[in-house]
Amino acid sequence: MSDFPSITQIEAATLSAWPAISTVLDGLWLARFARGYTKRSNSVQCLDVTDDTDAPARLQRLVDLYLLNDLPPIFRVTPLAGPGVIAALDADGWTRFGETQVLAMPLDGTFEAPNDCRVMEATDPNWIEALAELIEAKPRELGILTQLLGLIAPQTAGILIRDGAGDAVAAAMAVNAGGIGVYLNVVTRPDARGKGYGRGVMHAALNWTRMSGATHAALQVVSDNAPAVNLYRSLGFAEAYRYHYRSPSDDGAN
């Protein structure tokens, strides 16, 4: 779609918006490591569709590297994975899972955010505590989450709505990554879903990224999360492309 950034631009923005703790490059294959917190930050992906030579050997090197770091090998297969990469994954029996839609749209309008929606620094301990509560993060997960939030280099905001009792009810994170607004950790408390809180934090997030200079918006949503997909499409997002994950068979991991 001509009014979308390219796949490479969106991938660059989303990688910047959600970092890893450490990375390894094998040519233009990027391996990311974040102590197991989220698949995106603990998987391999290709940055250039033409870089698919010697794929079986490179794939095995990266499998060994993940096992060395006590992490399960995972490959994130985007449209930037070349035919040689797909053939190597297929030949080793890597199992497909976690299909995800990447949605995008131009940021050329304004959105009505609720008055009780707060925009905070994403490293603000109060926002991190509220987000951790909403996603039910365990202590170890909270430590990694806090570390990852501190590693985000672009402009970033935490969006939060509290209910009348002062308890966190919905949150989202917005990042202006090279002029593309990226949205993550969009969550609503289970007992408050369907009441417009998710739409409210997204309106505030979209407004913040537009005001900070972003011209386009992009996000990632699991394909079978119908309520989230419907919400984002109602906001104006449309599908740019899809990706999925692969994990090796028992034989491929050895």
ZIQUI-V409500 format. One record per residue. N is the residue number from 1. RES is the residue in three letters. PSI is psi as a letter, one per 30 degrees, with the letter a starting at -180 (999 if undefined). OMEGA is omega in degrees with one decimal (999 if undefined). BURIAL is b if it has 9 or more other ideal C-beta (glycine too) atoms within 8 Angstrom, else e. Layout:
n=N res=RES psi=PSI omega=OMEGA burial=BURIAL
n=N res=RES psi=PSI omega=OMEGA burial=BURIAL
This chain:
n=1 res=MET psi=k omega=-170.4 burial=e
n=2 res=SER psi=f omega=-178.4 burial=e
n=3 res=ASP psi=g omega=175.9 burial=e
n=4 res=PHE psi=l omega=165.6 burial=b
n=5 res=PRO psi=l omega=178.1 burial=b
n=6 res=SER psi=l omega=176.5 burial=e
n=7 res=ILE psi=e omega=179.3 burial=b
n=8 res=THR psi=e omega=179.2 burial=e
n=9 res=GLN psi=e omega=179.5 burial=b
n=10 res=ILE psi=e omega=179.1 burial=b
n=11 res=GLU psi=e omega=178.0 burial=b
n=12 res=ALA psi=e omega=-179.7 burial=b
n=13 res=ALA psi=e omega=-177.0 burial=b
n=14 res=THR psi=e omega=175.0 burial=b
n=15 res=LEU psi=e omega=177.8 burial=b
n=16 res=SER psi=e omega=-175.9 burial=b
n=17 res=ALA psi=f omega=179.6 burial=b
n=18 res=TRP psi=j omega=-170.4 burial=b
n=19 res=PRO psi=l omega=167.7 burial=b
n=20 res=ALA psi=l omega=177.3 burial=b
n=21 res=ILE psi=e omega=176.1 burial=b
n=22 res=SER psi=l omega=-178.3 burial=e
n=23 res=THR psi=l omega=174.9 burial=e
n=24 res=VAL psi=k omega=175.6 burial=b
n=25 res=LEU psi=k omega=169.4 burial=e
n=26 res=ASP psi=j omega=-167.0 burial=e
n=27 res=GLY psi=b omega=176.0 burial=e
n=28 res=LEU psi=h omega=166.3 burial=e
n=29 res=TRP psi=k omega=-177.0 burial=b
n=30 res=LEU psi=k omega=175.4 burial=b
n=31 res=ALA psi=k omega=-175.5 burial=b
n=32 res=ARG psi=k omega=-175.6 burial=b
n=33 res=PHE psi=k omega=178.3 burial=b
n=34 res=ALA psi=h omega=175.1 burial=b
n=35 res=ARG psi=g omega=174.1 burial=e
n=36 res=GLY psi=g omega=-177.2 burial=e
n=37 res=TYR psi=j omega=-177.5 burial=b
n=38 res=THR psi=k omega=-179.8 burial=e
n=39 res=LYS psi=e omega=-177.3 burial=b
n=40 res=ARG psi=e omega=-178.0 burial=b
n=41 res=SER psi=g omega=-178.0 burial=b
n=42 res=ASN psi=h omega=-177.4 burial=b
n=43 res=SER psi=l omega=177.3 burial=b
n=44 res=VAL psi=k omega=170.7 burial=b
n=45 res=GLN psi=l omega=179.2 burial=b
n=46 res=CYS psi=k omega=178.5 burial=b
n=47 res=LEU psi=f omega=-177.7 burial=b
n=48 res=ASP psi=k omega=-175.3 burial=e
n=49 res=VAL psi=f omega=-178.8 burial=b
n=50 res=THR psi=f omega=-177.6 burial=e
n=51 res=ASP psi=i omega=-178.6 burial=b
n=52 res=ASP psi=g omega=178.8 burial=b
n=53 res=THR psi=k omega=176.6 burial=e
n=54 res=ASP psi=h omega=-172.8 burial=e
n=55 res=ALA psi=e omega=-178.4 burial=b
n=56 res=PRO psi=e omega=-178.8 burial=b
n=57 res=ALA psi=e omega=-179.9 burial=e
n=58 res=ARG psi=e omega=178.3 burial=b
n=59 res=LEU psi=e omega=179.8 burial=b
n=60 res=GLN psi=e omega=176.8 burial=e
n=61 res=ARG psi=e omega=-177.2 burial=b
n=62 res=LEU psi=e omega=172.3 burial=b
n=63 res=VAL psi=e omega=179.9 burial=b
n=64 res=ASP psi=e omega=-178.7 burial=e
n=65 res=LEU psi=e omega=178.1 burial=b
n=66 res=TYR psi=e omega=177.9 burial=b
n=67 res=LEU psi=e omega=176.5 burial=b
n=68 res=LEU psi=e omega=180.0 burial=e
n=69 res=ASN psi=g omega=176.3 burial=e
n=70 res=ASP psi=h omega=178.3 burial=e
n=71 res=LEU psi=k omega=176.6 burial=b
n=72 res=PRO psi=k omega=177.3 burial=e
n=73 res=PRO psi=k omega=178.0 burial=b
n=74 res=ILE psi=k omega=176.6 burial=b
n=75 res=PHE psi=k omega=176.8 burial=b
n=76 res=ARG psi=j omega=-172.3 burial=b
n=77 res=VAL psi=j omega=176.3 burial=b
n=78 res=THR psi=l omega=175.0 burial=b
n=79 res=PRO psi=f omega=177.7 burial=e
n=80 res=LEU psi=g omega=174.5 burial=b
n=81 res=ALA psi=k omega=-176.2 burial=b
n=82 res=GLY psi=l omega=-178.7 burial=b
n=83 res=PRO psi=e omega=179.1 burial=e
n=84 res=GLY psi=e omega=177.8 burial=b
n=85 res=VAL psi=e omega=179.6 burial=b
n=86 res=ILE psi=e omega=-179.6 burial=b
n=87 res=ALA psi=e omega=180.0 burial=b
n=88 res=ALA psi=e omega=177.3 burial=b
n=89 res=LEU psi=e omega=179.5 burial=b
n=90 res=ASP psi=e omega=-177.4 burial=e
n=91 res=ALA psi=e omega=179.8 burial=e
n=92 res=ASP psi=g omega=175.4 burial=b
n=93 res=GLY psi=g omega=178.3 burial=b
n=94 res=TRP psi=k omega=-174.9 burial=b
n=95 res=THR psi=k omega=-179.0 burial=e
n=96 res=ARG psi=k omega=175.2 burial=e
n=97 res=PHE psi=l omega=170.7 burial=e
n=98 res=GLY psi=h omega=177.9 burial=e
n=99 res=GLU psi=k omega=-175.3 burial=b
n=100 res=THR psi=k omega=175.3 burial=b
n=101 res=GLN psi=k omega=171.0 burial=b
n=102 res=VAL psi=j omega=-177.2 burial=b
n=103 res=LEU psi=k omega=-178.9 burial=b
n=104 res=ALA psi=l omega=175.1 burial=b
n=105 res=MET psi=l omega=171.8 burial=b
n=106 res=PRO psi=k omega=176.0 burial=e
n=107 res=LEU psi=i omega=-175.1 burial=b
n=108 res=ASP psi=g omega=178.6 burial=e
n=109 res=GLY psi=a omega=175.7 burial=e
n=110 res=THR psi=l omega=-177.5 burial=e
n=111 res=PHE psi=k omega=-177.0 burial=b
n=112 res=GLU psi=j omega=179.5 burial=e
n=113 res=ALA psi=k omega=179.5 burial=b
n=114 res=PRO psi=l omega=-177.5 burial=b
n=115 res=ASN psi=f omega=-177.1 burial=e
n=116 res=ASP psi=g omega=-179.4 burial=e
n=117 res=CYS psi=k omega=-178.7 burial=b
n=118 res=ARG psi=k omega=173.8 burial=e
n=119 res=VAL psi=k omega=-172.8 burial=e
n=120 res=MET psi=l omega=169.9 burial=b
n=121 res=GLU psi=k omega=-178.5 burial=e
n=122 res=ALA psi=f omega=175.9 burial=b
n=123 res=THR psi=g omega=177.9 burial=e
n=124 res=ASP psi=k omega=-178.7 burial=b
n=125 res=PRO psi=e omega=179.6 burial=e
n=126 res=ASN psi=e omega=178.1 burial=e
n=127 res=TRP psi=e omega=179.9 burial=b
n=128 res=ILE psi=e omega=179.1 burial=b
n=129 res=GLU psi=e omega=-179.7 burial=e
n=130 res=ALA psi=e omega=178.6 burial=b
n=131 res=LEU psi=e omega=-179.6 burial=b
n=132 res=ALA psi=e omega=178.0 burial=b
n=133 res=GLU psi=e omega=-177.2 burial=b
n=134 res=LEU psi=e omega=-179.4 burial=b
n=135 res=ILE psi=g omega=177.8 burial=e
n=136 res=GLU psi=h omega=-179.3 burial=e
n=137 res=ALA psi=k omega=174.5 burial=b
n=138 res=LYS psi=l omega=-176.5 burial=e
n=139 res=PRO psi=e omega=179.5 burial=e
n=140 res=ARG psi=e omega=179.2 burial=e
n=141 res=GLU psi=e omega=178.8 burial=b
n=142 res=LEU psi=e omega=178.7 burial=b
n=143 res=GLY psi=e omega=179.5 burial=e
n=144 res=ILE psi=e omega=177.8 burial=b
n=145 res=LEU psi=e omega=-179.8 burial=b
n=146 res=THR psi=e omega=178.6 burial=b
n=147 res=GLN psi=e omega=-179.6 burial=b
n=148 res=LEU psi=e omega=178.9 burial=b
n=149 res=LEU psi=e omega=178.8 burial=b
n=150 res=GLY psi=f omega=-179.0 burial=e
n=151 res=LEU psi=f omega=-177.8 burial=e
n=152 res=ILE psi=k omega=-176.4 burial=b
n=153 res=ALA psi=e omega=-177.6 burial=e
n=154 res=PRO psi=l omega=175.3 burial=b
n=155 res=GLN psi=k omega=-175.1 burial=e
n=156 res=THR psi=k omega=177.9 burial=b
n=157 res=ALA psi=k omega=171.3 burial=b
n=158 res=GLY psi=k omega=-178.7 burial=b
n=159 res=ILE psi=k omega=-175.2 burial=b
n=160 res=LEU psi=k omega=170.6 burial=b
n=161 res=ILE psi=k omega=174.0 burial=b
n=162 res=ARG psi=l omega=178.2 burial=b
n=163 res=ASP psi=a omega=-177.2 burial=e
n=164 res=GLY psi=f omega=179.0 burial=e
n=165 res=ALA psi=f omega=179.4 burial=e
n=166 res=GLY psi=g omega=179.9 burial=e
n=167 res=ASP psi=k omega=178.7 burial=e
n=168 res=ALA psi=k omega=-178.6 burial=b
n=169 res=VAL psi=f omega=178.8 burial=b
n=170 res=ALA psi=l omega=-179.5 burial=b
n=171 res=ALA psi=l omega=173.7 burial=b
n=172 res=ALA psi=l omega=175.2 burial=b
n=173 res=MET psi=k omega=-179.6 burial=b
n=174 res=ALA psi=k omega=-179.7 burial=b
n=175 res=VAL psi=k omega=171.5 burial=b
n=176 res=ASN psi=j omega=-175.0 burial=b
n=177 res=ALA psi=j omega=178.2 burial=b
n=178 res=GLY psi=h omega=179.3 burial=b
n=179 res=GLY psi=g omega=175.3 burial=e
n=180 res=ILE psi=k omega=175.4 burial=b
n=181 res=GLY psi=k omega=179.5 burial=b
n=182 res=VAL psi=k omega=-172.1 burial=b
n=183 res=TYR psi=k omega=-174.9 burial=b
n=184 res=LEU psi=l omega=175.6 burial=b
n=185 res=ASN psi=h omega=176.2 burial=e
n=186 res=VAL psi=j omega=-172.9 burial=b
n=187 res=VAL psi=k omega=174.6 burial=b
n=188 res=THR psi=k omega=178.2 burial=b
n=189 res=ARG psi=k omega=-173.1 burial=b
n=190 res=PRO psi=e omega=-177.0 burial=e
n=191 res=ASP psi=f omega=-177.8 burial=e
n=192 res=ALA psi=g omega=-177.8 burial=b
n=193 res=ARG psi=l omega=-179.2 burial=b
n=194 res=GLY psi=g omega=-177.5 burial=e
n=195 res=LYS psi=g omega=174.8 burial=e
n=196 res=GLY psi=g omega=-178.7 burial=e
n=197 res=TYR psi=e omega=177.9 burial=b
n=198 res=GLY psi=e omega=176.8 burial=b
n=199 res=ARG psi=e omega=-179.0 burial=b
n=200 res=GLY psi=e omega=-179.4 burial=b
n=201 res=VAL psi=e omega=177.3 burial=b
n=202 res=MET psi=e omega=176.1 burial=b
n=203 res=HIS psi=e omega=179.8 burial=b
n=204 res=ALA psi=e omega=-179.6 burial=b
n=205 res=ALA psi=e omega=178.8 burial=b
n=206 res=LEU psi=e omega=177.9 burial=b
n=207 res=ASN psi=e omega=-178.2 burial=b
n=208 res=TRP psi=e omega=-178.4 burial=b
n=209 res=THR psi=e omega=177.5 burial=b
n=210 res=ARG psi=e omega=-179.7 burial=b
n=211 res=MET psi=f omega=179.5 burial=e
n=212 res=SER psi=g omega=172.7 burial=b
n=213 res=GLY psi=g omega=178.9 burial=e
n=214 res=ALA psi=k omega=179.8 burial=b
n=215 res=THR psi=f omega=179.2 burial=e
n=216 res=HIS psi=l omega=179.8 burial=b
n=217 res=ALA psi=k omega=178.2 burial=b
n=218 res=ALA psi=k omega=175.7 burial=b
n=219 res=LEU psi=l omega=-179.4 burial=b
n=220 res=GLN psi=k omega=-178.8 burial=b
n=221 res=VAL psi=k omega=179.4 burial=b
n=222 res=VAL psi=k omega=-171.5 burial=b
n=223 res=SER psi=e omega=-176.8 burial=b
n=224 res=ASP psi=g omega=174.4 burial=e
n=225 res=ASN psi=i omega=-172.9 burial=e
n=226 res=ALA psi=e omega=179.8 burial=e
n=227 res=PRO psi=e omega=-180.0 burial=e
n=228 res=ALA psi=e omega=178.4 burial=b
n=229 res=VAL psi=e omega=-179.4 burial=b
n=230 res=ASN psi=e omega=178.3 burial=e
n=231 res=LEU psi=e omega=-175.5 burial=b
n=232 res=TYR psi=e omega=178.1 burial=b
n=233 res=ARG psi=e omega=178.5 burial=b
n=234 res=SER psi=f omega=177.3 burial=e
n=235 res=LEU psi=f omega=179.0 burial=b
n=236 res=GLY psi=f omega=178.6 burial=e
n=237 res=PHE psi=k omega=174.4 burial=b
n=238 res=ALA psi=l omega=-176.1 burial=b
n=239 res=GLU psi=k omega=174.5 burial=e
n=240 res=ALA psi=e omega=176.3 burial=b
n=241 res=TYR psi=l omega=178.1 burial=b
n=242 res=ARG psi=l omega=170.2 burial=b
n=243 res=TYR psi=l omega=174.6 burial=b
n=244 res=HIS psi=l omega=177.8 burial=b
n=245 res=TYR psi=l omega=172.9 burial=b
n=246 res=ARG psi=k omega=172.4 burial=b
n=247 res=SER psi=k omega=-174.5 burial=b
n=248 res=PRO psi=l omega=169.3 burial=b
n=249 res=SER psi=l omega=179.7 burial=b
n=250 res=ASP psi=e omega=-179.7 burial=e
n=251 res=ASP psi=e omega=-177.4 burial=e
n=252 res=GLY psi=f omega=-177.5 burial=b
n=253 res=ALA psi=f omega=-176.9 burial=b
n=254 res=ASN psi=999 omega=999 burial=e
